[in-house]
């Protein structure tokens, strides 16, 4: 059994039967009182983020999670099929685990999949992806100073807000966590 002193970013803890990934941690040694570890953790299944404090030396259960970079192949109707490019092993991920990731994932894109005891438990996308705008209203010529936005539909079906001057067929960089437009991509 590990102690709170063993907590690092990316560690996976088992707390009351739930798996939590440590996003951020800080060892604190105040002038008075005992030391403690302040953490920000994300529930692996629900995505809920909480702050939790552990006393120094408190017992924690660290879980082993296998993270592998895999390539998205296709949706077979019941799940999303990924392949390990090194071993060619295929894994099917359920729509519940995928969540909003389907809005940013194209065939042959890479993603990191975490497995616990052989079962996929989470999927991590790159921080940003490049997608093509498949539909948007025509741009307004000369209206670049107002900084306005308009809706645009991406090739995955996700709708985001883009600047007024963008046109259909333009490739854009999108933040996978928030779904925000980050910029135009020139081929």
Secondary structure by P-SEA (a helix, b strand, c coil): cccccccccccccccccbbbbbcbbbbbbccccbbbbbbccccccccbbbbbbbccccbbbbbbbbbbbbbbccccccbbbbbcccccbbbbbcccccccccccccccbbbbbbbccccccccccccbbbbbbcccccccccccccbbbbbbbccccbbbbbcccccccbbbbbccccccccccccc
